[in-house]
Amino acid sequence: MTLTATGTAVRPLAPGRRARLLVADTAGGPPRLVHETTGSALEAPNWSPDGRWLVYNHDGLLFRIPAGAAPGDGARPELIDTGGITDANNDHVLSPDGGTLYLSAGDGHIHAVPFAGGPARRVTNVRAPGPFRHFLHGVSPDGSTLAYVGVEPWNGDDWGYRNIFTVPAAGGPDRRLTDSPAPADGPEFSPDGEWIHFNSEHGAASPGHAQLFRMRPDGSELTRLTSDERVNWFPHPSPDGRQVLYISFPPGTQGHPADRDVILRLTGPDGGGHRDVLSFVGGQGSLNVNSWAPDSRHFAYVDYPVD
């Protein structure tokens, strides 16, 4: 049966701009093109734990495509049945066993759907007073816990208070790990489950100057990993735990906007040994979620070049 659906969270591309899903090798060499679109953006690739698939969102729908695909080889993206959700954003992860796809949707909640497709189950709790929005980024190595950004009103701004939480993947009480007006984002577990890596403006000298941090899963031992003039977002620990991939924006950037000159960088899990891997036009949608291959050598990302 061929699935069809109309996405309701379209991100238009500027005229002449493309969205390209690519695979890069940390050892260097030209990235390999997997798939590209025009008109509207594809975003945020994951790599399935078995190495077979790349998962990405496009117009609020989630698709998968063989990780080895290339334009002209006949491989086509497959729409994933997400139980009627048509406004998924670019925050989605796969369970460690590859059987479940967790996603953030336009209702502000995190949902679980079978990776093979099927009904959606809401994971997160209804919190009062609202609004309260949940943006998923990480799943623990044993699959039991999800890490997310909770967005709450503050100083008259519905998006003003952004902190790190966890919640059981099966459903249950939330746990707040940070409680600060300094915005935080992108929490991901290390592969041994001992740390949560994230970006934050904690201690920033100017608004928007996000750097990388890590802390224990109970919120203790907060440690800063980067201290430079650039704006650093979305740390992604590799499956072997030896390196962290992140996206770095120009100094003075506010948030993680689209269509900027960005750099992908690698560092050690404790913040040592930084090196640049790639530079391109991208930002929002390029590397929002963990996109490491199981071999810890390759990763997927999206760029947005102009023809």
Secondary structure as a PSIPRED ss2 file (coil, helix, strand):
# PSIPRED VFORMAT (PSIPRED V4.0)

   1 M C   1.000  0.000  0.000
   2 T C   1.000  0.000  0.000
   3 L C   1.000  0.000  0.000
   4 T C   1.000  0.000  0.000
   5 A C   1.000  0.000  0.000
   6 T C   1.000  0.000  0.000
   7 G C   1.000  0.000  0.000
   8 T C   1.000  0.000  0.000
   9 A C   1.000  0.000  0.000
  10 V C   1.000  0.000  0.000
  11 R C   1.000  0.000  0.000
  12 P E   0.000  0.000  1.000
  13 L C   1.000  0.000  0.000
  14 A C   1.000  0.000  0.000
  15 P C   1.000  0.000  0.000
  16 G C   1.000  0.000  0.000
  17 R E   0.000  0.000  1.000
  18 R E   0.000  0.000  1.000
  19 A E   0.000  0.000  1.000
  20 R E   0.000  0.000  1.000
  21 L E   0.000  0.000  1.000
  22 L E   0.000  0.000  1.000
  23 V E   0.000  0.000  1.000
  24 A E   0.000  0.000  1.000
  25 D E   0.000  0.000  1.000
  26 T C   1.000  0.000  0.000
  27 A C   1.000  0.000  0.000
  28 G C   1.000  0.000  0.000
  29 G C   1.000  0.000  0.000
  30 P C   1.000  0.000  0.000
  31 P C   1.000  0.000  0.000
  32 R E   0.000  0.000  1.000
  33 L E   0.000  0.000  1.000
  34 V E   0.000  0.000  1.000
  35 H E   0.000  0.000  1.000
  36 E E   0.000  0.000  1.000
  37 T E   0.000  0.000  1.000
  38 T E   0.000  0.000  1.000
  39 G C   1.000  0.000  0.000
  40 S E   0.000  0.000  1.000
  41 A C   1.000  0.000  0.000
  42 L E   0.000  0.000  1.000
  43 E E   0.000  0.000  1.000
  44 A E   0.000  0.000  1.000
  45 P E   0.000  0.000  1.000
  46 N E   0.000  0.000  1.000
  47 W E   0.000  0.000  1.000
  48 S C   1.000  0.000  0.000
  49 P C   1.000  0.000  0.000
  50 D C   1.000  0.000  0.000
  51 G C   1.000  0.000  0.000
  52 R C   1.000  0.000  0.000
  53 W E   0.000  0.000  1.000
  54 L E   0.000  0.000  1.000
  55 V E   0.000  0.000  1.000
  56 Y E   0.000  0.000  1.000
  57 N E   0.000  0.000  1.000
  58 H E   0.000  0.000  1.000
  59 D C   1.000  0.000  0.000
  60 G C   1.000  0.000  0.000
  61 L E   0.000  0.000  1.000
  62 L E   0.000  0.000  1.000
  63 F E   0.000  0.000  1.000
  64 R E   0.000  0.000  1.000
  65 I E   0.000  0.000  1.000
  66 P E   0.000  0.000  1.000
  67 A C   1.000  0.000  0.000
  68 G C   1.000  0.000  0.000
  69 A C   1.000  0.000  0.000
  70 A C   1.000  0.000  0.000
  71 P C   1.000  0.000  0.000
  72 G C   1.000  0.000  0.000
  73 D C   1.000  0.000  0.000
  74 G C   1.000  0.000  0.000
  75 A C   1.000  0.000  0.000
  76 R C   1.000  0.000  0.000
  77 P C   1.000  0.000  0.000
  78 E E   0.000  0.000  1.000
  79 L E   0.000  0.000  1.000
  80 I C   1.000  0.000  0.000
  81 D C   1.000  0.000  0.000
  82 T C   1.000  0.000  0.000
  83 G C   1.000  0.000  0.000
  84 G C   1.000  0.000  0.000
  85 I C   1.000  0.000  0.000
  86 T C   1.000  0.000  0.000
  87 D C   1.000  0.000  0.000
  88 A C   1.000  0.000  0.000
  89 N C   1.000  0.000  0.000
  90 N C   1.000  0.000  0.000
  91 D C   1.000  0.000  0.000
  92 H E   0.000  0.000  1.000
  93 V E   0.000  0.000  1.000
  94 L E   0.000  0.000  1.000
  95 S C   1.000  0.000  0.000
  96 P C   1.000  0.000  0.000
  97 D C   1.000  0.000  0.000
  98 G C   1.000  0.000  0.000
  99 G C   1.000  0.000  0.000
 100 T E   0.000  0.000  1.000
 101 L E   0.000  0.000  1.000
 102 Y E   0.000  0.000  1.000
 103 L E   0.000  0.000  1.000
 104 S E   0.000  0.000  1.000
 105 A C   1.000  0.000  0.000
 106 G C   1.000  0.000  0.000
 107 D C   1.000  0.000  0.000
 108 G C   1.000  0.000  0.000
 109 H C   1.000  0.000  0.000
 110 I E   0.000  0.000  1.000
 111 H E   0.000  0.000  1.000
 112 A E   0.000  0.000  1.000
 113 V E   0.000  0.000  1.000
 114 P E   0.000  0.000  1.000
 115 F C   1.000  0.000  0.000
 116 A C   1.000  0.000  0.000
 117 G C   1.000  0.000  0.000
 118 G C   1.000  0.000  0.000
 119 P C   1.000  0.000  0.000
 120 A C   1.000  0.000  0.000
 121 R E   0.000  0.000  1.000
 122 R E   0.000  0.000  1.000
 123 V C   1.000  0.000  0.000
 124 T C   1.000  0.000  0.000
 125 N C   1.000  0.000  0.000
 126 V C   1.000  0.000  0.000
 127 R C   1.000  0.000  0.000
 128 A C   1.000  0.000  0.000
 129 P C   1.000  0.000  0.000
 130 G C   1.000  0.000  0.000
 131 P C   1.000  0.000  0.000
 132 F C   1.000  0.000  0.000
 133 R E   0.000  0.000  1.000
 134 H E   0.000  0.000  1.000
 135 F E   0.000  0.000  1.000
 136 L E   0.000  0.000  1.000
 137 H E   0.000  0.000  1.000
 138 G E   0.000  0.000  1.000
 139 V E   0.000  0.000  1.000
 140 S C   1.000  0.000  0.000
 141 P C   1.000  0.000  0.000
 142 D C   1.000  0.000  0.000
 143 G C   1.000  0.000  0.000
 144 S C   1.000  0.000  0.000
 145 T E   0.000  0.000  1.000
 146 L E   0.000  0.000  1.000
 147 A E   0.000  0.000  1.000
 148 Y E   0.000  0.000  1.000
 149 V E   0.000  0.000  1.000
 150 G E   0.000  0.000  1.000
 151 V E   0.000  0.000  1.000
 152 E E   0.000  0.000  1.000
 153 P E   0.000  0.000  1.000
 154 W E   0.000  0.000  1.000
 155 N C   1.000  0.000  0.000
 156 G C   1.000  0.000  0.000
 157 D E   0.000  0.000  1.000
 158 D E   0.000  0.000  1.000
 159 W E   0.000  0.000  1.000
 160 G E   0.000  0.000  1.000
 161 Y E   0.000  0.000  1.000
 162 R E   0.000  0.000  1.000
 163 N E   0.000  0.000  1.000
 164 I E   0.000  0.000  1.000
 165 F E   0.000  0.000  1.000
 166 T E   0.000  0.000  1.000
 167 V E   0.000  0.000  1.000
 168 P E   0.000  0.000  1.000
 169 A C   1.000  0.000  0.000
 170 A C   1.000  0.000  0.000
 171 G C   1.000  0.000  0.000
 172 G C   1.000  0.000  0.000
 173 P C   1.000  0.000  0.000
 174 D C   1.000  0.000  0.000
 175 R E   0.000  0.000  1.000
 176 R E   0.000  0.000  1.000
 177 L C   1.000  0.000  0.000
 178 T C   1.000  0.000  0.000
 179 D C   1.000  0.000  0.000
 180 S C   1.000  0.000  0.000
 181 P C   1.000  0.000  0.000
 182 A C   1.000  0.000  0.000
 183 P C   1.000  0.000  0.000
 184 A E   0.000  0.000  1.000
 185 D E   0.000  0.000  1.000
 186 G E   0.000  0.000  1.000
 187 P E   0.000  0.000  1.000
 188 E E   0.000  0.000  1.000
 189 F E   0.000  0.000  1.000
 190 S C   1.000  0.000  0.000
 191 P C   1.000  0.000  0.000
 192 D C   1.000  0.000  0.000
 193 G C   1.000  0.000  0.000
 194 E C   1.000  0.000  0.000
 195 W C   1.000  0.000  0.000
 196 I E   0.000  0.000  1.000
 197 H E   0.000  0.000  1.000
 198 F E   0.000  0.000  1.000
 199 N E   0.000  0.000  1.000
 200 S E   0.000  0.000  1.000
 201 E C   1.000  0.000  0.000
 202 H C   1.000  0.000  0.000
 203 G C   1.000  0.000  0.000
 204 A C   1.000  0.000  0.000
 205 A C   1.000  0.000  0.000
 206 S C   1.000  0.000  0.000
 207 P C   1.000  0.000  0.000
 208 G C   1.000  0.000  0.000
 209 H C   1.000  0.000  0.000
 210 A C   1.000  0.000  0.000
 211 Q E   0.000  0.000  1.000
 212 L E   0.000  0.000  1.000
 213 F E   0.000  0.000  1.000
 214 R E   0.000  0.000  1.000
 215 M E   0.000  0.000  1.000
 216 R C   1.000  0.000  0.000
 217 P C   1.000  0.000  0.000
 218 D C   1.000  0.000  0.000
 219 G C   1.000  0.000  0.000
 220 S C   1.000  0.000  0.000
 221 E C   1.000  0.000  0.000
 222 L C   1.000  0.000  0.000
 223 T E   0.000  0.000  1.000
 224 R E   0.000  0.000  1.000
 225 L C   1.000  0.000  0.000
 226 T C   1.000  0.000  0.000
 227 S C   1.000  0.000  0.000
 228 D C   1.000  0.000  0.000
 229 E C   1.000  0.000  0.000
 230 R C   1.000  0.000  0.000
 231 V E   0.000  0.000  1.000
 232 N E   0.000  0.000  1.000
 233 W E   0.000  0.000  1.000
 234 F E   0.000  0.000  1.000
 235 P E   0.000  0.000  1.000
 236 H E   0.000  0.000  1.000
 237 P E   0.000  0.000  1.000
 238 S C   1.000  0.000  0.000
 239 P C   1.000  0.000  0.000
 240 D C   1.000  0.000  0.000
 241 G C   1.000  0.000  0.000
 242 R C   1.000  0.000  0.000
 243 Q C   1.000  0.000  0.000
 244 V E   0.000  0.000  1.000
 245 L E   0.000  0.000  1.000
 246 Y E   0.000  0.000  1.000
 247 I E   0.000  0.000  1.000
 248 S E   0.000  0.000  1.000
 249 F E   0.000  0.000  1.000
 250 P C   1.000  0.000  0.000
 251 P C   1.000  0.000  0.000
 252 G C   1.000  0.000  0.000
 253 T C   1.000  0.000  0.000
 254 Q C   1.000  0.000  0.000
 255 G C   1.000  0.000  0.000
 256 H C   1.000  0.000  0.000
 257 P C   1.000  0.000  0.000
 258 A C   1.000  0.000  0.000
 259 D C   1.000  0.000  0.000
 260 R E   0.000  0.000  1.000
 261 D E   0.000  0.000  1.000
 262 V E   0.000  0.000  1.000
 263 I E   0.000  0.000  1.000
 264 L E   0.000  0.000  1.000
 265 R E   0.000  0.000  1.000
 266 L E   0.000  0.000  1.000
 267 T E   0.000  0.000  1.000
 268 G C   1.000  0.000  0.000
 269 P C   1.000  0.000  0.000
 270 D C   1.000  0.000  0.000
 271 G C   1.000  0.000  0.000
 272 G C   1.000  0.000  0.000
 273 G C   1.000  0.000  0.000
 274 H C   1.000  0.000  0.000
 275 R E   0.000  0.000  1.000
 276 D E   0.000  0.000  1.000
 277 V E   0.000  0.000  1.000
 278 L E   0.000  0.000  1.000
 279 S E   0.000  0.000  1.000
 280 F E   0.000  0.000  1.000
 281 V E   0.000  0.000  1.000
 282 G E   0.000  0.000  1.000
 283 G C   1.000  0.000  0.000
 284 Q C   1.000  0.000  0.000
 285 G C   1.000  0.000  0.000
 286 S C   1.000  0.000  0.000
 287 L C   1.000  0.000  0.000
 288 N C   1.000  0.000  0.000
 289 V C   1.000  0.000  0.000
 290 N C   1.000  0.000  0.000
 291 S C   1.000  0.000  0.000
 292 W E   0.000  0.000  1.000
 293 A C   1.000  0.000  0.000
 294 P C   1.000  0.000  0.000
 295 D C   1.000  0.000  0.000
 296 S C   1.000  0.000  0.000
 297 R C   1.000  0.000  0.000
 298 H E   0.000  0.000  1.000
 299 F E   0.000  0.000  1.000
 300 A E   0.000  0.000  1.000
 301 Y E   0.000  0.000  1.000
 302 V E   0.000  0.000  1.000
 303 D E   0.000  0.000  1.000
 304 Y C   1.000  0.000  0.000
 305 P C   1.000  0.000  0.000
 306 V E   0.000  0.000  1.000
 307 D C   1.000  0.000  0.000
